[in-house]
Amino acid sequence: MNNANQALRKGRAMVPRNSAALTAILLSVGLMATGCATPTWTSPPGPQRFQIGYKDGCGAGFAVAGSFLYERIDSAEPAHNDANYVHGWRSGFQDCKRKQNRIQATLHSMFGPGS
């Protein structure tokens, strides 16, 4: 009985220690898993207060539009009076609300009644 069969009978798998193919496969799978993923939120260009407002507004936009990832709210307003923050908040709110509405429309057209 060869070494591979003996190892399998004892409940151990034989893994080549210096296998270039195995290393390449594992590296490829790891890169695909991390390299293909896009960030959930990318910071828009602009001042830091604009970016913070954009992120906060984006969350509110998803919530108002009914994303299942956010607690549903009926309306929202910016929390700060800073002009850059408010501009970023309103931009983020509109962009993300629009994105969520497109997602819902697509899902409804694919899985809704009459589809």
C-alpha positions as MATLAB code, in Angstrom:
seq = 'MNNANQALRKGRAMVPRNSAALTAILLSVGLMATGCATPTWTSPPGPQRFQIGYKDGCGAGFAVAGSFLYERIDSAEPAHNDANYVHGWRSGFQDCKRKQNRIQATLHSMFGPGS';
ca = [
       0.000    0.000    0.000;
       1.455    3.381   -0.954;
       1.802    6.409    1.354;
      -1.282    8.210   -0.030;
      -3.577    5.239    0.648;
      -2.106    4.764    4.137;
      -2.690    8.449    4.951;
      -6.267    8.321    3.688;
      -7.022    5.210    5.749;
      -5.758    7.008    8.846;
      -7.998   10.006    8.095;
      -5.249   12.327    6.889;
      -5.025   13.827    3.448;
      -1.719   14.049    1.645;
      -0.978   17.649    0.657;
       2.122   18.289   -1.396;
       4.446   20.498    0.613;
       6.178   22.292   -2.254;
       3.502   22.342   -4.860;
       3.686   25.422   -7.061;
       0.292   24.556   -8.541;
      -1.371   24.426   -5.122;
       0.213   27.733   -4.146;
      -0.946   29.345   -7.398;
      -4.487   28.061   -6.940;
      -4.734   29.272   -3.340;
      -3.248   32.635   -4.269;
      -5.656   33.004   -7.195;
      -8.682   32.173   -5.070;
      -7.555   34.612   -2.385;
      -6.999   37.408   -4.902;
     -10.345   36.780   -6.552;
     -12.112   36.875   -3.211;
     -10.525   40.170   -2.190;
      -9.666   41.847   -5.482;
     -13.097   41.606   -7.054;
     -14.957   42.984   -4.089;
     -15.809   46.640   -4.433;
     -15.966   48.802   -1.359;
     -19.437   49.394    0.002;
     -18.743   53.090    0.197;
     -16.102   55.065   -1.643;
     -15.264   58.533   -0.435;
     -16.231   61.198   -2.976;
     -13.744   63.927   -3.836;
     -14.003   67.093   -1.796;
     -13.306   68.518    1.650;
     -13.449   66.199    4.639;
     -16.691   67.738    5.976;
     -18.292   67.136    2.551;
     -17.154   63.486    2.617;
     -18.514   62.945    6.132;
     -21.806   64.576    5.161;
     -21.985   62.459    2.012;
     -21.563   59.245    3.987;
     -24.169   60.273    6.571;
     -26.599   61.389    3.864;
     -26.061   58.180    1.937;
     -27.114   56.103    4.937;
     -30.196   58.264    5.372;
     -31.022   57.937    1.669;
     -30.893   54.154    1.830;
     -33.043   54.200    4.992;
     -35.705   56.489    3.498;
     -35.796   54.429    0.291;
     -36.405   51.247    2.293;
     -33.137   49.309    2.180;
     -33.362   46.200    4.353;
     -29.871   47.006    5.655;
     -31.072   50.191    7.365;
     -33.840   50.909    9.847;
     -36.712   52.439    7.895;
     -37.261   56.181    8.386;
     -39.809   58.469    6.747;
     -37.679   61.583    6.368;
     -34.266   62.921    7.294;
     -32.379   66.184    7.527;
     -28.655   66.922    7.901;
     -27.450   66.957   11.504;
     -24.983   69.855   11.117;
     -25.124   73.402    9.780;
     -21.670   73.384    8.158;
     -22.104   74.267    4.449;
     -19.715   71.554    3.216;
     -21.367   68.939    5.414;
     -24.883   69.899    4.302;
     -23.877   69.891    0.621;
     -22.250   66.458    1.033;
     -25.222   65.155    3.013;
     -27.722   66.207    0.352;
     -25.570   64.778   -2.453;
     -25.150   61.470   -0.620;
     -28.827   61.322    0.288;
     -29.972   61.796   -3.310;
     -27.349   59.445   -4.805;
     -28.033   56.578   -2.424;
     -31.803   57.018   -2.407;
     -31.688   56.860   -6.217;
     -29.482   53.730   -6.081;
     -31.870   51.988   -3.675;
     -34.869   52.889   -5.814;
     -33.125   51.391   -8.878;
     -32.323   48.225   -6.916;
     -35.949   47.885   -5.836;
     -37.249   48.540   -9.360;
     -34.897   45.911  -10.791;
     -35.881   43.321   -8.188;
     -39.557   44.090   -8.721;
     -39.218   43.682  -12.485;
     -37.436   40.352  -12.023;
     -39.425   38.837   -9.167;
     -42.555   40.939   -8.748;
     -46.084   40.133   -9.852;
     -46.447   39.726  -13.598;
     -42.738   39.188  -14.215;
];
